């Protein structure tokens, strides 16, 4: 037992040295941005598919931002209204009318949800079916709460063309104003890129694949070759599942970040963010209790142990803990700056990690109780009864 603390301290320090220099440089936000010159005129149609369920308060701004793109003549939008009760379709149509582009928008009333599909993916599937009638050059799959910068779509197209990518996506800038958001949103993006290092995703020789579902551009041929939306119809983490299907079928995938396109969805409280995390966390662990245990131990060693060592009272261990915490903060600082926060927020990652651990445990209990993947009245991640 005497050697447990020193060994664990060495392991913790080794983890942060590895993450700093050998894990695809996932933490360098500046290297994740697109370095392309987008065209103002594009050949062919960009068919935009937006699944929407009770999104009347945000979808208008999304539609307007898409109809004000530099490549607006190529844009045609399909909003699939997934049984909304708040006038989502009318809000989308009013936004198109306000831009003088009513002809560039189609609203589709979603049909009953078939067995084996999640609500979002069934809505996307119906939108894609309609969009394919236009023989689009690209499909843009985006969420109802994303406000696109004027050249956002053109940038995604330029990236796809310059690198011959089949799927390109941006992690957009999430809303980060409330105390809960400042503490938990930057870590959310940080953890996502740690799990899915963009440099490795772009590498065709690596199997890892990932995408940011709020803003994904895909070639129709690549979607078809990957098996279409039906291939991932029951996936909760659908963006990464689609990227994996595309890469496994021989396609190339690009993931980056943009400071210009933003999510307008506000997570004002800790409870709202906890529910967002709990919706998918246990699914990410393949519903395995053993993987859950391993993840909790790994998170504790990586994020909580440095603080424990620092407060241990042993000078050597305190130095190891301080250096580990310093490396942790240094890697996180780039994300903190991306969100224009005070650099002192970089020191809070251990506390954020503790919150994420508790949310992951809650996610497991929700799955075991038949309430996994809850989103707007639907539990979509439940154990099979077959």
C-alpha positions, 0 to 999 in steps of 0.5 A, a space after each residue: 500500500 505504501 507504493 500505491 500513491 507514488 505509482 498512481 502519481 507517476 501514472 497520472 503524470 505520464 497520462 498528461 505528458 502523453 495527452 500533451 504531446 502524443 494524442 493527435 494534438 487534440 487540444 490545439 484549437 488553432 490547428 482545428 480551424 479551416 484554412 480555406 478560401 470559400 467560393 461565393 458561387 457554387 455549382 449544384 444544389 446544397 440540400 439542407 435537412 433540419 430535423 425539428 421537434 418543438 423548435 419554434 423559438 430557435 429555428 427561425 434564426 437558423 433558417 434565416 442564417 442559411 438563406 443568407 449564405 454567400 452561396 445562397 443560390 445553391 441552398 434548398 432547405 427541408 425542415 422535417 417537423 417531428 410532431 411538434 406542438 409549438 408551431 415549428 413549421 410556421 416559424 420556419 416558413 415565416 423566416 423564409 418569407 422574411 428573407 424573400 426566399 419562400 421557394 427555397 424551403 420545404 416543410 415536411 410533416 414527419 410520419 409515425 416513428 417506425 420500430 428500430 429508428 430514433 426520432 431524429 434519424 427518422 426525421 433526417 431520413 424523410 428529409 434526405 428522401 425528399 432532398 435526393 429528388 433535387 440530385 444535390 451536389 451535397 447534403 447538409 445535415 444540421 440542427 434546428 438551433 445552429 446559426 450559420 455564419 454567412 460563409 459557413 456552408 461554402 467553407 465546408 464545401 471548400 474543405 471537402 473539395 480541397 481534400 477530397 473529403 466525403 464528410 466534413 463537419 464543424 463543431 460549432 461554438 456552443 452557448 457559453 454565458 451562464 455559470 453552468 455553461 462556463 464551467 461545463 461547456 468548454 470541458 464538453 468540447 475538450 472531452 469530445 476532441 480527446 475521444 475523437 482527435 480530429 487529426 486522427 479522424 482526418 487520417 485515412 489510415 486510422 480507424 477512428 471516426 467522428 463528426 459534430 452532428 450540428 453541422 455536417 456536409 456529406 456527399 450523397 454518393 458517400 451516404 449511399 455507399 455507407 448504407 444511408 441513414 438506415 445503417 445507423 437508424 437506432 444510434 443515439 450518438 448518430 453523428 459519430 456513427 455516421 462518420 464511422 459508417 462513411 469511413 468504414 465504407 472507404 470514405 474520407 472524413 474531416 472534423 474541425 471547429 469554427 468560432 463563427 457558426 454558433 448554437 443558440 440553445 441555452 443550457 441555463 442550469 447545471 440540471 439542463 447540462 446534466 440531462 444533456 450529458 446523461 442522454 448519451 454517456 452510457 451509450 458511449 460506454 456500450 451499456 457496459 458496467 465494466 466499461 463504466 467502472 473503468 471509465 470512472 477509475 480512469 477519470 479519477 486518476 486523470 482529473 481528480 488525482 492531481 488535486 489529491 496529490 497536491 493536498 496529500 501533505 507529502 512534498 514529492 507527491 505534491 510536486 507530482 500533483 502540481 505538475 500534472 495539474 499544470 499540464 492539465 490546465 495547459 492543454 485545457 487553456 486553448 479551449 478556455 480561450 476559444 470561449 473567450 473566458 478568463 484563463 483562470 477557468 483552465 484550473 477548474 477541469 478537475 471539478 468539471 470532470 467530477 460533474 461529468 462522472 456523476 452524470 455518467 453514473 446517472 446515465 447508466 441508472 437511467 438506461 437500467 430503469 428504461 429511460 435511457 436517451 431521453 429527449 423531448 418526451 422520448 426514451 430512445 436508448 433502452 435495452 432490447 426486449 428481443 
